[in-house]
Amino acid sequence: MSESTSPSLTHVGPGGLPAMVNVGGKAVTARLARARARVVLGAEILKLVQAGDLPTRKGPVFQTAIIAGVMAAKKTADLIPLCHPLGLDDCQLTIEVVQPDAIIIECTARVTGKTGIEMEALTGASVAALTVYDMCKAMSHNIVIEQVRLVEKTGGKSDFHHEG
């Protein structure tokens, strides 16, 4: 954004009323977004989840969270007002143990279209994190979803990369 341009909300129309962004004149491009959620489970719960010894009625924790994240990304337009419905080209989730007590969930979404796919990636990572919480909460309510954030987007008007 240049200094002469003031920031504005994209989903506010005339008179301050909610409005969907018109993407009709935008070019179709290959777009990618990657979002990340960090979840602190606690060392004891994480050991049980990794060993497959955590008794849950909903199935294996990480596998179930991955499926939930993909399902959520596909339903983003139904969950977030004014989001454009997108036919995802691809959606992949990974879960990585990063400390003895924490995991990183990463959702990478791709689409060939006129609008970005950040909300789908963020929704996928968020719902996967919530699913981990839901499946493990019987053991502890001290589980913390610390952070959900966009780490990369490409293919639109401006690219974004944030690592760390």
SULCOR-V149187 format. One record per residue. N is the residue number from 1. RES is the residue in one letter. OMEGA is omega in degrees with one decimal (NA if undefined). D_CENTER is the distance of its C-alpha to the mean C-alpha in Angstrom with 2 decimals. Layout:
<<N | RES | OMEGA | D_CENTER> <N | RES | OMEGA | D_CENTER>>
This chain:
<<1 | M | 179.9 | 24.66> <2 | S | -179.2 | 28.41> <3 | E | -178.3 | 30.54> <4 | S | -179.9 | 32.17> <5 | T | 177.3 | 28.98> <6 | S | 179.4 | 27.77> <7 | P | 176.3 | 24.13> <8 | S | 177.6 | 23.57> <9 | L | -174.7 | 21.02> <10 | T | -174.7 | 20.13> <11 | H | 176.5 | 20.06> <12 | V | -177.4 | 23.47> <13 | G | 179.5 | 26.49> <14 | P | 178.9 | 30.22> <15 | G | 178.3 | 31.44> <16 | G | -179.8 | 28.09> <17 | L | 177.4 | 26.94> <18 | P | -179.4 | 23.39> <19 | A | 173.4 | 23.11> <20 | M | 178.6 | 20.84> <21 | V | 177.3 | 20.85> <22 | N | -179.7 | 23.35> <23 | V | -176.1 | 22.07> <24 | G | -177.6 | 25.28> <25 | G | -177.9 | 26.83> <26 | K | 178.5 | 23.98> <27 | A | 173.6 | 24.30> <28 | V | 178.9 | 22.39> <29 | T | 173.4 | 20.67> <30 | A | -176.0 | 18.46> <31 | R | 179.6 | 15.04> <32 | L | 171.4 | 12.26> <33 | A | 179.1 | 9.01> <34 | R | 179.3 | 7.53> <35 | A | -174.8 | 5.02> <36 | R | 173.0 | 6.51> <37 | A | 176.6 | 7.42> <38 | R | -178.6 | 11.20> <39 | V | 174.6 | 13.12> <40 | V | -177.2 | 16.91> <41 | L | -168.6 | 18.59> <42 | G | -174.2 | 22.11> <43 | A | -176.8 | 24.19> <44 | E | 179.6 | 25.99> <45 | I | -178.4 | 23.07> <46 | L | 177.2 | 21.33> <47 | K | 179.6 | 24.67> <48 | L | 178.8 | 25.01> <49 | V | -179.2 | 21.56> <50 | Q | -178.3 | 22.33> <51 | A | -178.1 | 25.82> <52 | G | -176.4 | 24.78> <53 | D | -177.8 | 27.14> <54 | L | -177.3 | 24.91> <55 | P | 174.6 | 26.35> <56 | T | 179.0 | 23.77> <57 | R | -175.2 | 24.69> <58 | K | 177.8 | 21.33> <59 | G | -179.0 | 21.62> <60 | P | -169.6 | 20.35> <61 | V | -173.9 | 17.49> <62 | F | -179.6 | 15.34> <63 | Q | 179.0 | 16.12> <64 | T | 178.8 | 15.39> <65 | A | 178.3 | 11.95> <66 | I | 179.1 | 11.16> <67 | I | 179.3 | 12.75> <68 | A | 179.3 | 11.05> <69 | G | 177.7 | 7.50> <70 | V | 179.3 | 9.28> <71 | M | -179.4 | 11.20> <72 | A | 179.1 | 8.62> <73 | A | 179.8 | 7.21> <74 | K | -176.4 | 11.00> <75 | K | -174.6 | 11.75> <76 | T | -178.7 | 9.69> <77 | A | 176.5 | 13.12> <78 | D | -175.1 | 14.67> <79 | L | -175.2 | 12.56> <80 | I | -179.0 | 12.33> <81 | P | 174.7 | 15.91> <82 | L | 172.9 | 17.05> <83 | C | 176.5 | 14.09> <84 | H | 174.1 | 15.83> <85 | P | -177.5 | 15.60> <86 | L | 170.9 | 14.71> <87 | G | -176.4 | 15.97> <88 | L | 170.6 | 13.51> <89 | D | -177.3 | 15.64> <90 | D | 173.8 | 13.45> <91 | C | -178.4 | 10.23> <92 | Q | 174.9 | 10.53> <93 | L | 174.0 | 9.16> <94 | T | 175.4 | 11.40> <95 | I | -176.6 | 12.52> <96 | E | 173.8 | 15.11> <97 | V | -175.7 | 17.64> <98 | V | 175.7 | 18.20> <99 | Q | 179.4 | 20.89> <100 | P | -177.0 | 23.18> <101 | D | -171.8 | 21.09> <102 | A | 176.9 | 17.45> <103 | I | 170.7 | 14.60> <104 | I | 174.5 | 11.67> <105 | I | 179.7 | 8.74> <106 | E | 178.3 | 7.45> <107 | C | 176.2 | 5.64> <108 | T | -178.9 | 8.05> <109 | A | 179.7 | 8.74> <110 | R | 176.2 | 12.30> <111 | V | 169.2 | 14.59> <112 | T | -174.0 | 18.15> <113 | G | -175.4 | 18.61> <114 | K | -178.6 | 19.55> <115 | T | -174.7 | 16.33> <116 | G | -173.4 | 13.14> <117 | I | -179.2 | 9.86> <118 | E | -176.9 | 7.68> <119 | M | 177.9 | 6.78> <120 | E | 178.8 | 5.99> <121 | A | 178.7 | 3.69> <122 | L | 178.7 | 2.24> <123 | T | 178.8 | 3.72> <124 | G | 179.3 | 3.73> <125 | A | -178.6 | 3.19> <126 | S | -177.4 | 4.94> <127 | V | 174.8 | 7.18> <128 | A | 178.4 | 7.98> <129 | A | 177.6 | 9.01> <130 | L | 178.6 | 10.88> <131 | T | 175.5 | 12.47> <132 | V | 178.3 | 13.75> <133 | Y | -177.3 | 15.14> <134 | D | -176.0 | 16.71> <135 | M | -176.5 | 18.32> <136 | C | -173.5 | 19.71> <137 | K | 178.3 | 20.76> <138 | A | 179.4 | 24.23> <139 | M | -178.8 | 24.97> <140 | S | 172.2 | 23.82> <141 | H | 177.5 | 22.20> <142 | N | 176.3 | 21.94> <143 | I | -176.8 | 18.47> <144 | V | 168.3 | 16.33> <145 | I | -170.3 | 12.62> <146 | E | -167.5 | 13.57> <147 | Q | 168.8 | 10.82> <148 | V | -176.6 | 7.24> <149 | R | 173.9 | 7.64> <150 | L | 177.7 | 7.72> <151 | V | 179.3 | 10.17> <152 | E | 167.6 | 11.41> <153 | K | 179.5 | 12.16> <154 | T | 171.9 | 15.38> <155 | G | 179.9 | 17.68> <156 | G | -178.7 | 18.04> <157 | K | 178.6 | 20.52> <158 | S | 176.9 | 19.32> <159 | D | -179.3 | 17.35> <160 | F | 176.2 | 15.37> <161 | H | 175.4 | 15.27> <162 | H | 177.4 | 14.79> <163 | E | 176.2 | 15.50> <164 | G | NA | 16.69>>
